[in-house]
Amino acid sequence: MLLLSPDTAYYKGKVRDVYTKGDFIFIIVSDRISAFDVVLPAPIPYKGAVLNGISTFFLHQTKDIVPNWLIDTPNSHVAFGHLAPTIPIEVIVRGYISGSMWRSYEAGERMFCGNILPDGLKNNQKLDTPIITPTTKAAAGHDENTSEEEILNAGIVSKTDWDLIKKYSYDLFNFGSQYTSTKNLILVDTKFEFGRKKNDQIILIDEILTPDSSRYFIADSYQEKFDNGDSPSQLSKEFVRQWLIENNFMGQEGEIVPEMTADWINTISARYIELYNKLIDQSFFKESKEFNLAKIQTVYDAFYQKYYA
């Protein structure tokens, strides 16, 4: 944890350490990894730098589609920008049925957050049109599925604001799909978060299109694998979730996180770096991208001096 000025607020999330003061937010993207809303016991080398680098790239790429929070990324694990308190909804856009939605569908569910899916779908099948499956953003514990009707009835946002959030989300998903198609990747699903600035403007916050917030299939092998009933090759955090499921852990009370060996930790790190290299038109160089709290403290001190001294 950083040495802070006494008037700076601090919040520790599953992956991010968040510092706020006035109209600005300073975020450390740690190397922690979570799944099923549980922080796993071992950090993943370079993971924070991968997430921060990918998100920074896409926040710059999409700032003309939707205004966002980012001002600068002065360190591999640090980003700072405009404070916009979170609208407590995670907007998940899905172009394929996969992951948790497939697990629910296979168990017999057909209604997902106000969307009715037909019988006969197969795991990892492309949907006729992308759908939004929002969740409530819980302060602690598991997020809960919700729907447009429930969001509006609860007064979380107005109909006008929800329509804008949906438009932003579909526009971002379409951008991500088009961009990643040039990288031999399919954007399967992804989540976005939004906040509201003091002037009431809704902006995009948090990370976007990272392996923690998105699922990607390898495009050129997808169809053959799908036709054969095989799991598509993919780059996302889903392989970590699958490993946990295979080892009898889904974040439920009483379950024990399986041991993370050094080889498995290095495998996870390599998969994150692989996705970075596929998405970004520059290679990921490990030099200078290790998590270094002393360097981050220096960056924070300079940030505080610039904006508050």
C-alpha positions as CSV (number, residue, x, y, z in Angstrom):
1,M,0.0,0.0,0.0
2,L,1.2,3.5,-0.8
3,L,2.1,6.2,1.6
4,L,-0.8,8.6,1.2
5,S,-1.7,12.2,2.0
6,P,-4.3,11.9,4.9
7,D,-7.0,13.4,2.7
8,T,-6.8,10.8,0.0
9,A,-9.5,8.0,0.0
10,Y,-8.4,4.4,-0.6
11,Y,-10.3,1.4,-1.7
12,K,-8.9,-2.1,-2.4
13,G,-10.7,-4.1,-5.1
14,K,-10.1,-7.6,-6.2
15,V,-7.4,-6.5,-8.7
16,R,-7.2,-2.7,-8.4
17,D,-6.1,-0.4,-5.6
18,V,-8.0,2.8,-6.0
19,Y,-7.1,6.2,-4.6
20,T,-9.4,9.2,-5.0
21,K,-9.2,12.9,-4.1
22,G,-11.3,15.7,-5.4
23,D,-12.2,15.2,-9.1
24,F,-9.4,12.6,-9.8
25,I,-8.8,8.9,-9.4
26,F,-5.4,7.1,-9.2
27,I,-5.5,3.4,-9.9
28,I,-2.9,0.7,-9.4
29,V,-3.5,-2.3,-11.5
30,S,-2.0,-5.1,-9.4
31,D,-0.8,-8.6,-10.5
32,R,-3.6,-10.1,-8.4
33,I,-6.0,-12.5,-10.2
34,S,-9.6,-13.3,-9.3
35,A,-12.2,-15.7,-10.5
36,F,-15.7,-16.4,-9.3
37,D,-15.4,-13.2,-7.3
38,V,-12.5,-14.7,-5.2
39,V,-8.9,-13.4,-5.3
40,L,-6.6,-16.3,-5.9
41,P,-3.7,-16.8,-3.5
42,A,-0.8,-16.1,-5.9
43,P,-0.1,-13.0,-8.1
44,I,0.6,-13.5,-11.8
45,P,3.8,-11.8,-13.0
46,Y,3.2,-9.0,-15.5
47,K,-0.6,-9.4,-15.4
48,G,-1.2,-5.9,-14.2
49,A,1.0,-4.4,-16.9
50,V,-0.9,-6.5,-19.5
51,L,-4.3,-5.3,-18.4
52,N,-3.2,-1.7,-18.0
53,G,-1.5,-1.7,-21.4
54,I,-4.4,-3.2,-23.3
55,S,-7.0,-1.1,-21.6
56,T,-5.0,2.1,-22.2
57,F,-4.7,1.3,-25.9
58,F,-8.4,0.7,-26.3
59,L,-9.5,3.7,-24.2
60,H,-7.5,5.9,-26.6
61,Q,-8.9,4.1,-29.6
62,T,-12.5,4.5,-28.5
63,K,-12.6,8.0,-27.0
64,D,-14.5,9.3,-30.0
65,I,-17.1,6.6,-29.5
66,V,-17.7,7.2,-25.8
67,P,-16.0,9.7,-23.4
68,N,-13.9,7.9,-20.8
69,W,-12.1,8.5,-17.6
70,L,-8.5,8.2,-18.6
71,I,-6.0,11.1,-18.4
72,D,-2.6,9.3,-18.4
73,T,-0.8,6.0,-17.8
74,P,2.5,7.1,-16.2
75,N,3.6,3.6,-15.1
76,S,3.1,0.0,-16.4
77,H,0.8,-0.7,-13.4
78,V,-0.7,2.8,-13.0
79,A,-3.5,4.9,-14.6
80,F,-5.1,8.1,-13.4
81,G,-8.0,10.1,-14.7
82,H,-11.4,11.7,-13.9
83,L,-13.4,10.6,-11.0
84,A,-16.9,9.4,-12.0
85,P,-18.7,7.5,-9.3
86,T,-19.8,4.1,-10.6
87,I,-23.3,3.5,-11.9
88,P,-23.9,0.1,-10.1
89,I,-24.4,-2.0,-13.3
90,E,-22.0,-4.1,-15.2
91,V,-23.1,-4.2,-18.9
92,I,-22.2,-7.5,-20.4
93,V,-22.5,-7.7,-24.2
94,R,-22.6,-11.2,-25.6
95,G,-22.2,-12.2,-29.3
96,Y,-21.9,-16.0,-28.5
97,I,-23.3,-18.3,-25.9
98,S,-20.4,-19.4,-23.8
99,G,-19.0,-19.5,-20.3
100,S,-21.5,-18.9,-17.5
101,M,-24.4,-18.3,-19.8
102,W,-23.8,-21.7,-21.5
103,R,-23.6,-23.4,-18.1
104,S,-27.0,-21.9,-17.2
105,Y,-28.5,-22.7,-20.6
106,E,-27.3,-26.3,-20.4
107,A,-29.0,-26.6,-17.0
108,G,-32.3,-25.6,-18.7
109,E,-32.5,-21.8,-18.4
110,R,-33.8,-20.0,-21.5
111,M,-34.4,-16.4,-20.1
112,F,-31.3,-14.4,-19.5
113,C,-31.6,-10.9,-18.1
114,G,-34.8,-10.3,-20.2
115,N,-33.5,-12.0,-23.3
116,I,-35.2,-15.2,-24.4
117,L,-33.0,-17.8,-26.1
118,P,-34.4,-20.6,-28.3
119,D,-33.9,-24.3,-27.7
120,G,-31.2,-26.1,-29.6
121,L,-28.3,-23.8,-29.2
122,K,-24.8,-25.4,-28.8
123,N,-21.9,-24.4,-26.6
124,N,-19.9,-21.5,-28.1
125,Q,-22.5,-20.9,-30.9
126,K,-22.8,-17.4,-32.4
127,L,-26.1,-15.6,-31.4
128,D,-28.2,-14.2,-34.2
129,T,-27.6,-10.7,-32.7
130,P,-25.5,-9.6,-29.7
131,I,-27.5,-9.2,-26.5
132,I,-26.9,-7.3,-23.2
133,T,-27.0,-9.3,-20.0
134,P,-26.5,-6.7,-17.2
135,T,-25.6,-7.5,-13.6
136,T,-25.9,-5.5,-10.5
137,K,-22.5,-4.4,-9.3
138,A,-22.2,-5.6,-5.8
139,A,-19.9,-3.8,-3.2
140,A,-19.0,-7.3,-1.9
141,G,-19.8,-10.9,-2.9
142,H,-21.3,-12.0,-6.2
143,D,-22.8,-9.7,-8.7
144,E,-26.4,-10.7,-9.6
145,N,-28.1,-10.9,-13.0
146,T,-30.7,-8.3,-13.7
147,S,-32.6,-6.9,-16.6
148,E,-33.6,-3.6,-18.2
149,E,-37.0,-3.8,-16.6
150,E,-35.5,-4.3,-13.1
151,I,-32.9,-1.6,-13.6
152,L,-35.6,1.0,-14.6
153,N,-38.1,-0.1,-11.9
154,A,-35.4,0.2,-9.3
155,G,-34.6,3.7,-10.5
156,I,-30.9,3.0,-10.9
157,V,-30.8,5.1,-14.0
158,S,-33.5,6.8,-16.1
159,K,-34.8,5.4,-19.4
160,T,-32.8,8.1,-21.3
161,D,-29.6,7.2,-19.5
162,W,-30.1,3.5,-19.9
163,D,-30.7,3.9,-23.7
164,L,-27.4,5.9,-23.9
165,I,-25.5,3.2,-21.9
166,K,-26.9,0.5,-24.2
167,K,-25.9,2.5,-27.3
168,Y,-22.4,3.1,-25.9
169,S,-22.1,-0.6,-25.1
170,Y,-23.2,-1.9,-28.5
171,D,-21.0,0.6,-30.3
172,L,-18.0,-0.4,-28.2
173,F,-18.7,-4.1,-28.8
174,N,-19.0,-3.5,-32.5
175,F,-15.7,-1.6,-32.5
176,G,-14.1,-4.4,-30.5
177,S,-15.5,-7.1,-32.9
178,Q,-14.2,-5.3,-36.0
179,Y,-10.8,-4.5,-34.5
180,T,-10.1,-8.0,-33.2
181,S,-11.3,-9.6,-36.5
182,T,-8.1,-8.1,-38.0
183,K,-6.0,-9.9,-35.3
184,N,-7.4,-13.4,-36.0
185,L,-9.6,-13.1,-32.9
186,I,-13.4,-13.2,-32.2
187,L,-14.7,-11.1,-29.5
188,V,-17.1,-13.5,-27.8
189,D,-18.4,-11.3,-24.9
190,T,-17.2,-8.4,-22.8
191,K,-18.3,-6.2,-20.0
192,F,-18.3,-2.4,-19.6
193,E,-18.8,-0.1,-16.6
194,F,-20.0,3.5,-16.6
195,G,-19.8,6.3,-14.2
196,R,-21.3,9.8,-13.8
197,K,-19.1,12.9,-13.5
198,K,-20.1,15.9,-11.4
199,N,-21.6,17.6,-14.5
200,D,-23.9,14.5,-14.8
201,Q,-22.1,13.3,-17.9
202,I,-22.0,9.5,-18.3
203,I,-18.6,8.2,-19.2
204,L,-16.9,4.9,-19.6
205,I,-14.8,3.8,-16.6
206,D,-12.6,0.9,-15.6
207,E,-10.8,-1.4,-18.1
208,I,-12.0,-2.4,-21.5
209,L,-11.4,-5.3,-23.8
210,T,-8.9,-7.0,-21.6
211,P,-8.6,-10.8,-20.9
212,D,-10.2,-10.2,-17.5
213,S,-13.2,-8.4,-18.9
214,S,-13.6,-10.2,-22.3
215,R,-13.5,-13.6,-23.9
216,Y,-11.7,-14.1,-27.3
217,F,-11.8,-17.1,-29.6
218,I,-9.0,-17.8,-32.2
219,A,-10.9,-17.0,-35.4
220,D,-9.3,-19.2,-38.1
221,S,-9.9,-22.5,-36.1
222,Y,-13.3,-21.6,-34.6
223,Q,-15.6,-23.0,-37.2
224,E,-13.9,-26.4,-37.6
225,K,-13.7,-26.9,-33.8
226,F,-17.3,-25.8,-33.4
227,D,-18.6,-28.1,-36.1
228,N,-16.7,-31.0,-34.5
229,G,-18.1,-30.2,-31.1
230,D,-14.7,-29.2,-29.7
231,S,-14.0,-26.2,-27.5
232,P,-12.6,-23.3,-29.5
233,S,-9.1,-22.2,-28.9
234,Q,-9.3,-19.0,-26.9
235,L,-7.4,-16.3,-25.2
236,S,-9.1,-15.0,-22.0
237,K,-9.3,-15.7,-18.3
238,E,-11.8,-18.5,-19.0
239,F,-9.1,-21.1,-19.0
240,V,-8.4,-20.2,-15.4
241,R,-12.0,-20.6,-14.5
242,Q,-12.1,-24.0,-16.2
243,W,-9.0,-25.1,-14.3
244,L,-10.8,-24.1,-11.1
245,I,-14.0,-25.9,-12.0
246,E,-12.0,-29.0,-12.9
247,N,-10.5,-28.8,-9.4
248,N,-13.8,-28.5,-7.7
249,F,-13.8,-24.7,-7.0
250,M,-16.5,-22.2,-8.1
251,G,-16.3,-19.7,-5.3
252,Q,-18.9,-21.4,-3.2
253,E,-18.8,-21.5,0.6
254,G,-16.6,-24.3,1.9
255,E,-14.7,-24.8,-1.3
256,I,-10.9,-24.7,-1.2
257,V,-8.8,-22.9,-3.9
258,P,-6.5,-25.5,-5.5
259,E,-2.8,-25.1,-5.3
260,M,-1.2,-22.8,-7.9
261,T,2.2,-24.3,-8.8
262,A,5.0,-22.2,-10.1
263,D,4.6,-23.8,-13.5
264,W,0.8,-23.0,-13.6
265,I,1.5,-19.4,-12.5
266,N,4.0,-19.0,-15.3
267,T,1.6,-20.5,-17.8
268,I,-1.1,-18.0,-16.8
269,S,1.4,-15.2,-17.2
270,A,2.4,-16.4,-20.6
271,R,-1.2,-16.6,-21.8
272,Y,-1.9,-13.0,-20.7
273,I,1.2,-11.8,-22.5
274,E,0.2,-13.8,-25.6
275,L,-3.1,-12.0,-25.8
276,Y,-1.3,-8.6,-25.4
277,N,1.0,-9.4,-28.3
278,K,-2.0,-10.5,-30.5
279,L,-4.1,-7.4,-29.7
280,I,-1.5,-4.6,-29.6
281,D,0.7,-3.6,-32.6
282,Q,3.8,-3.8,-30.4
283,S,5.5,-6.6,-28.4
284,F,5.3,-6.9,-24.7
285,F,8.7,-6.3,-23.2
286,K,9.1,-7.5,-19.6
287,E,11.9,-5.1,-18.9
288,S,10.6,-2.3,-16.7
289,K,7.1,-3.9,-16.4
290,E,7.5,-5.7,-13.2
291,F,5.4,-4.5,-10.3
292,N,7.5,-2.1,-8.3
293,L,5.8,-0.3,-5.4
294,A,8.7,2.1,-4.9
295,K,8.4,3.4,-8.5
296,I,4.6,3.6,-8.2
297,Q,5.0,5.7,-5.0
298,T,7.2,8.1,-6.9
299,V,4.6,8.4,-9.6
300,Y,1.8,8.9,-7.0
301,D,3.9,11.7,-5.3
302,A,4.3,13.5,-8.6
303,F,0.6,13.1,-9.4
304,Y,-0.4,14.5,-6.0
305,Q,2.1,17.4,-6.4
306,K,0.8,18.3,-9.8
307,Y,-2.9,18.3,-9.0
308,Y,-3.1,19.2,-5.3
309,A,0.0,21.0,-4.1
